[in-house]
Structures are given as C-alpha cells and as structure tokens.
Amino acid sequence: VTLLSLLCLQWPVSYVPSAVTRQGVGTTVETGVTSRGLGTRISETLQGKFNLENYLAHRKKRVEEALEASVKSRSPYDKKITEAMRYSLLAGGKRIRPVMCLAGHELISGDAAAAEKDAMAMGVAIEMIHTMSLVHDDLPPLDNDDLRRGMPTNHKVYGEDVAILAGDALLSEAFAHVAKATPSSVPAERTLEVLRRLGDSVGPVGLAGGQVMDLECEAKHSATIEELQWIHE
C-alpha cells in the first residue's frame, strides 16, 4: 500500500535517500540530497555507508510527533474514545510502515523535507490502520491477548466495547486524516487515488479478507501454499 500510494502521486523520479553517510578524511559526514546530479548521488551511495539505524531513529521521531498531533479530544464527550485511540496509537513500536512511506517518497523525489510535507499524512494513516488491526486482533474472539508491547491491551484497559469502537474510529480517522492533512500542493485527484487504494488494501481482498482467511486456516490441519500467499499478499 505504501509504494502504490506513493507511485500514484506521480512525484518526479530521482534517486537516493538523504540519510547517507560517507567517509571523509578521518570523519563521517551527513550527506543530504540536493540538486547535484543523479550520477554523483549514486556514486556517493555506492562508495559510502548508509546508516540505517540513524535514519530510522530520525524518521521515527518525526513520525511520533505527527502521530501525537493527529488525534486530539475536541469536546468533553469524545474524551474517552479519544483516550482509548491514543492509548494504542502512541504505545510505541518501530513505526516501520510510516517510515517506509516517507522513504518511498524520498527515494522518488530526492527531497527529505518534501517527503515529510507530502507523505506524512499517508504515513500517519497507515499507522492508524495498523493500530486498529492490533486493537481488534487482541480481542477475545480473535487472538485474545492480554498484553501488547508489555502493556495491557486496549480492551483490558477500556473494555471490549470501547476497544472495538476505538479501532473503528482509528480506521475512519485514517481516511479523514489523508483528506485533511495532505497539502494542497498535491493535486486532489491524486489524493483521491490514494484514498481509493488505501480502501482497497483494508477491504475484503485486503486486511479484513486476509484476517478471515487466517482464522479459517487456523481451524485446519494444514493450509495450501496458495492460501498462505493470498493471506500475506
């Protein structure tokens, strides 16, 4: 979903993530992507050393800030469900999905700042949907888990009824967030295409359908290769 959604926005094609380090004379310097030629940047990447740990840490920090700002209580009446949404959304994790979203843009545009501006809304939406799937997976009818990342699962804190609704709200808010937070510099028809593809990815031939097939395969003594491929595609 990340790559398809990024490609449908049709950003200019260039190359190389910006968080690339290369060995200088006794030093390591951070190399940002600028307007230098494509050949120069590819050469630097091949000769240098990409510091994945630093890149992920920096991007994760920016994603955490965006997630924190994405769900806020707006009235006394939505306080409980907002609290339940934030409890799971801000519970930590690698944030690899939104980081991949930003990295995909950066790979295509060659511009780390533009990646945050254009693609962060999509990254946040993907993490909202991922969190929804965890909240619902932890419920007694599915995986029946009491802990998630060392913390009580959502339904253990807020009850099964609120956990279900918090997951539902995260799913709907994901689409609203893309619509509201994607900058106007991205043409509306491209944002619409992102929303369409995002919807396809969580429907009957996406996340929900894969979960149902997973449940059906758990009840079997064996599963076919075709079934496993369908679940994980």
C-alpha positions in Angstrom: 0.0 0.0 0.0 2.8 2.4 0.8 4.6 2.1 -2.6 1.4 2.0 -4.6 0.0 5.1 -2.9 3.3 7.0 -3.4 3.6 6.0 -7.1 0.0 7.1 -7.8 1.0 10.6 -6.7 3.5 10.7 -9.6 6.3 12.7 -8.0 9.3 13.4 -10.2 11.6 10.4 -10.5 15.1 10.7 -9.0 17.1 8.6 -6.6 18.8 8.1 -3.3 17.6 8.6 0.3 19.1 11.6 2.1 20.4 10.0 5.2 23.5 8.7 3.6 26.9 8.9 5.3 30.3 8.7 3.6 33.8 8.6 4.9 35.7 11.8 4.7 39.3 12.4 5.8 39.1 10.8 9.2 35.4 11.9 9.6 31.9 10.8 8.8 29.6 13.5 7.3 25.9 13.5 6.8 25.1 13.8 3.1 21.7 15.4 2.3 20.2 15.0 -1.2 20.5 18.3 -3.0 20.3 19.3 -6.7 23.5 17.5 -7.5 23.5 15.2 -10.5 22.0 11.7 -10.2 25.3 10.1 -11.1 27.1 11.9 -8.3 24.5 10.8 -5.7 24.5 7.2 -6.9 28.3 7.2 -6.7 28.2 8.5 -3.2 25.8 5.9 -2.1 27.8 3.0 -3.6 31.0 4.3 -2.1 29.6 5.4 1.2 27.8 3.8 4.1 24.1 4.1 4.6 23.4 4.4 8.4 20.1 2.7 8.6 19.9 2.9 12.4 20.3 6.7 12.4 17.9 7.1 9.5 15.2 5.0 11.2 15.7 6.8 14.6 15.3 10.2 13.0 12.3 9.3 10.9 10.6 7.5 13.8 11.0 10.7 15.9 9.2 12.8 13.3 6.5 10.1 12.9 5.9 10.1 16.6 5.4 13.8 16.6 2.9 13.6 13.8 1.0 10.8 15.5 0.8 12.7 18.7 -0.8 15.6 16.9 -3.1 13.5 14.8 -5.7 12.5 17.4 -6.9 15.1 20.0 -10.1 15.4 22.0 -12.3 18.1 20.7 -15.1 18.0 23.3 -15.8 16.6 26.7 -18.0 13.9 25.1 -15.2 12.4 23.0 -12.7 12.2 25.8 -13.0 8.5 26.5 -12.8 7.2 22.9 -10.0 9.7 22.1 -8.1 8.4 25.1 -8.6 4.8 24.0 -7.4 5.7 20.5 -4.3 7.5 21.7 -3.5 4.7 24.2 -2.8 2.2 21.4 -1.7 4.6 18.7 1.0 6.1 20.9 2.1 2.8 22.6 5.4 2.7 20.7 6.7 0.3 18.1 9.2 0.6 15.3 6.9 2.7 13.1 8.4 1.0 10.1 5.3 1.4 8.0 5.2 5.2 8.0 8.9 5.3 7.8 8.7 3.2 4.6 6.1 5.7 3.3 8.4 8.6 3.8 11.4 6.7 2.4 9.5 5.8 -0.7 8.7 9.5 -1.4 12.3 10.4 -0.6 13.6 7.8 -3.0 11.5 9.2 -5.8 11.8 12.9 -5.1 15.3 13.0 -3.6 14.0 15.5 -1.0 13.7 14.6 2.6 11.8 17.8 3.5 9.3 17.3 0.7 8.7 13.7 1.9 7.6 14.9 5.3 5.4 17.6 3.8 3.7 15.5 1.2 3.7 12.0 2.6 3.4 12.3 6.4 -0.4 12.3 6.3 -0.3 9.0 4.4 2.3 7.6 6.9 0.1 8.5 9.8 -3.0 7.0 8.2 -1.1 3.7 7.6 -0.1 3.6 11.3 -3.7 4.3 12.4 -4.9 1.4 10.3 -2.1 -0.9 11.6 -3.0 0.1 15.2 -6.7 -0.6 14.5 -5.8 -4.1 13.3 -3.8 -4.7 16.5 -6.6 -3.5 18.8 -9.1 -5.7 17.1 -6.7 -8.7 16.8 -6.2 -8.6 20.6 -9.9 -9.0 21.3 -11.2 -12.3 22.8 -12.9 -13.5 19.6 -9.6 -13.3 17.7 -6.2 -13.6 19.4 -7.5 -13.0 23.0 -4.3 -11.3 24.1 -3.8 -9.5 27.5 -0.6 -7.7 26.7 0.7 -5.8 23.7 4.3 -4.5 23.8 4.4 -5.2 27.5 1.3 -3.1 28.3 -2.3 -4.2 28.9 -4.2 -4.5 25.6 -6.8 -1.9 24.8 -9.8 -4.0 25.8 -8.2 -4.8 29.1 -8.0 -1.1 29.9 -11.2 0.3 28.3 -13.4 -2.8 27.9 -14.2 -4.7 24.8 -17.0 -2.3 23.7 -14.8 0.8 23.8 -11.8 -1.1 22.2 -14.0 -2.1 19.2 -15.2 1.4 18.8 -11.7 2.9 19.2 -10.5 0.6 16.4 -13.4 1.7 14.2 -12.6 5.3 14.9 -8.9 4.8 14.0 -9.9 3.3 10.7 -12.3 6.1 9.8 -9.9 8.8 11.0 -7.1 7.3 8.8 -9.1 8.3 5.7 -10.1 11.6 7.1 -6.5 12.4 8.0 -5.3 11.8 4.5 -8.1 14.1 3.1 -7.4 16.8 5.7 -3.7 16.8 6.2 -2.4 16.1 2.6 -1.1 19.5 1.4 -3.0 21.3 -1.4 0.2 21.2 -3.5 -0.7 17.5 -4.1 -3.5 17.5 -6.8 -6.9 16.5 -5.4 -7.3 13.6 -7.9 -4.1 12.1 -6.7 -5.2 12.3 -3.1 -8.4 10.7 -4.1 -6.5 7.8 -5.8 -4.5 7.3 -2.5 -7.8 7.0 -0.6 -9.1 4.5 -3.1 -6.1 2.3 -2.9 -6.0 2.6 0.8 -9.6 1.5 1.0 -8.9 -1.5 -1.3 -6.0 -2.5 1.0 -8.1 -2.9 4.1 -11.3 -4.4 2.5 -12.4 -8.0 1.6 -9.3 -8.6 -0.7 -7.0 -6.8 1.8 -6.5 -6.7 5.5 -10.0 -7.8 6.5 -10.2 -10.7 4.0 -6.7 -11.8 4.9 -7.7 -11.9 8.6 -10.8 -14.1 7.8 -8.7 -16.5 5.8 -6.1 -16.6 8.6 -8.9 -17.6 11.0 -10.1 -20.3 8.6 -6.6 -21.7 8.2 -6.1 -21.9 11.9 -9.1 -24.3 12.1 -7.5 -26.6 9.5 -4.8 -29.2 10.0 -2.9 -27.7 7.1 -3.1 -24.8 4.6 -2.2 -24.7 1.0 0.6 -22.5 -0.4 -2.0 -20.6 -2.4 -4.0 -19.8 0.7 -0.9 -18.7 2.6 0.2 -16.5 -0.4 -3.3 -14.9 -0.5 -3.2 -14.1 3.2 0.2 -12.4 3.0 -0.1 -10.6 -0.3 
